[in-house]
Amino acid sequence: MSNRIVRINELVQREISDILRKRYTAESVSITISEVRIAPDLRDGRVFVAILGDAPAVAERFRWLQRKSGEIRAELAKRIVIKFLPHLTYVLDKSTDRVARLLRALDEVEPAAETPADPDHGKILS
């Protein structure tokens, strides 16, 4: 991937996050733009979105974001001047759910590992 595409990805991610934060403050509290991948021809792009909450809340926020995608793209066109503004497809990023499950599993394992089996464990014996 070229350096230009990487910079455009970061710029689009930053601007979409800023648009959500400034224009849709109340609705976008639980929404995080985790990654943007723009095609090398600048025609298409994917916006990976992480949404916090239970399954119904996540589905509702994702539908809301898809409904607002046209307005977000119009605002993005005002902020970013490039030859082609890509058509953006929003994709729900499930990696945060996997990370949260992994952290919960590690928290469950950790207390068992802290309790030593031998009462003299860790003592200096002379």
C-alpha positions as CSV (number, residue, x, y, z in Angstrom):
1,M,0.0,0.0,0.0
2,S,1.4,3.4,-1.0
3,N,2.2,6.1,1.5
4,R,-0.5,8.3,-0.1
5,I,-3.2,5.7,0.5
6,V,-2.1,5.3,4.1
7,R,-2.3,9.1,4.6
8,I,-5.8,9.3,3.0
9,N,-7.0,6.4,5.2
10,E,-5.9,8.2,8.3
11,L,-7.3,11.5,7.2
12,V,-10.7,10.0,6.4
13,Q,-10.8,8.2,9.7
14,R,-9.9,11.4,11.6
15,E,-12.5,13.5,9.7
16,I,-15.3,11.0,10.1
17,S,-14.6,10.7,13.8
18,D,-14.6,14.5,14.1
19,I,-17.9,14.8,12.1
20,L,-19.5,12.3,14.4
21,R,-18.1,14.0,17.5
22,K,-19.2,17.5,16.5
23,R,-22.5,17.0,14.6
24,Y,-23.9,13.9,16.3
25,T,-22.6,14.2,19.8
26,A,-25.4,12.4,21.7
27,E,-25.9,9.6,19.1
28,S,-22.3,8.8,18.5
29,V,-21.0,8.4,22.1
30,S,-20.7,4.7,21.7
31,I,-19.3,4.7,18.2
32,T,-15.6,4.5,17.4
33,I,-14.1,4.5,13.9
34,S,-11.4,1.8,14.3
35,E,-10.0,1.7,10.7
36,V,-10.6,3.0,7.2
37,R,-9.4,1.2,4.1
38,I,-9.6,3.1,0.8
39,A,-9.0,1.3,-2.5
40,P,-5.9,2.4,-4.5
41,D,-8.2,3.9,-7.2
42,L,-10.0,6.0,-4.5
43,R,-13.4,4.8,-5.7
44,D,-14.4,2.7,-2.8
45,G,-13.6,2.4,0.8
46,R,-14.6,0.5,4.0
47,V,-15.1,2.2,7.3
48,F,-14.7,-0.3,10.2
49,V,-16.9,0.8,13.1
50,A,-16.7,-0.5,16.7
51,I,-19.9,0.1,18.7
52,L,-20.2,-0.5,22.5
53,G,-23.3,-2.0,24.0
54,D,-25.5,-5.0,24.0
55,A,-26.6,-6.6,20.7
56,P,-29.9,-4.6,20.2
57,A,-28.1,-1.3,21.0
58,V,-25.3,-2.1,18.6
59,A,-27.7,-3.0,15.8
60,E,-29.7,0.2,16.4
61,R,-26.6,2.4,16.3
62,F,-25.2,0.7,13.2
63,R,-28.5,1.3,11.4
64,W,-28.5,4.9,12.5
65,L,-24.9,5.3,11.1
66,Q,-25.9,3.7,7.8
67,R,-28.8,6.1,7.5
68,K,-26.5,9.1,8.2
69,S,-23.8,7.9,5.8
70,G,-25.0,10.3,3.0
71,E,-24.8,13.3,5.3
72,I,-21.4,12.2,6.6
73,R,-20.1,11.8,3.1
74,A,-21.4,15.2,2.1
75,E,-19.6,16.8,5.1
76,L,-16.5,14.8,4.3
77,A,-16.5,16.2,0.7
78,K,-16.4,19.7,2.1
79,R,-13.5,18.9,4.4
80,I,-11.3,16.8,2.1
81,V,-10.2,17.8,-1.4
82,I,-9.2,14.8,-3.4
83,K,-9.8,13.8,-7.0
84,F,-12.4,11.2,-6.1
85,L,-14.2,11.0,-2.8
86,P,-14.7,7.3,-2.3
87,H,-18.0,5.6,-1.8
88,L,-17.8,4.4,1.8
89,T,-19.3,1.2,3.1
90,Y,-19.6,0.8,6.8
91,V,-18.6,-2.5,8.4
92,L,-19.2,-3.5,12.0
93,D,-15.9,-4.3,13.6
94,K,-16.2,-7.2,15.9
95,S,-12.6,-7.3,17.1
96,T,-13.4,-5.2,20.2
97,D,-15.9,-7.9,21.3
98,R,-13.2,-10.6,20.9
99,V,-10.7,-8.5,22.9
100,A,-13.3,-8.0,25.7
101,R,-14.0,-11.7,25.9
102,L,-10.3,-12.5,26.0
103,L,-9.7,-10.0,28.8
104,R,-12.6,-11.4,30.8
105,A,-11.2,-14.9,30.4
106,L,-7.8,-13.7,31.5
107,D,-9.3,-12.0,34.5
108,E,-11.0,-15.3,35.5
109,V,-7.7,-17.2,35.2
110,E,-5.6,-14.7,37.0
111,P,-7.1,-15.1,40.6
112,A,-6.5,-18.8,40.4
113,A,-2.8,-18.3,39.4
114,E,-2.3,-15.8,42.3
115,T,-3.1,-18.3,45.0
116,P,0.0,-20.5,45.7
117,A,-0.6,-24.2,46.3
118,D,2.3,-24.5,48.7
119,P,2.0,-22.3,51.9
120,D,5.8,-21.9,51.9
121,H,5.9,-20.7,48.3
122,G,7.9,-17.5,48.0
123,K,9.5,-17.7,51.4
124,I,13.2,-17.8,51.8
125,L,14.2,-21.0,53.5
126,S,17.4,-21.1,55.4
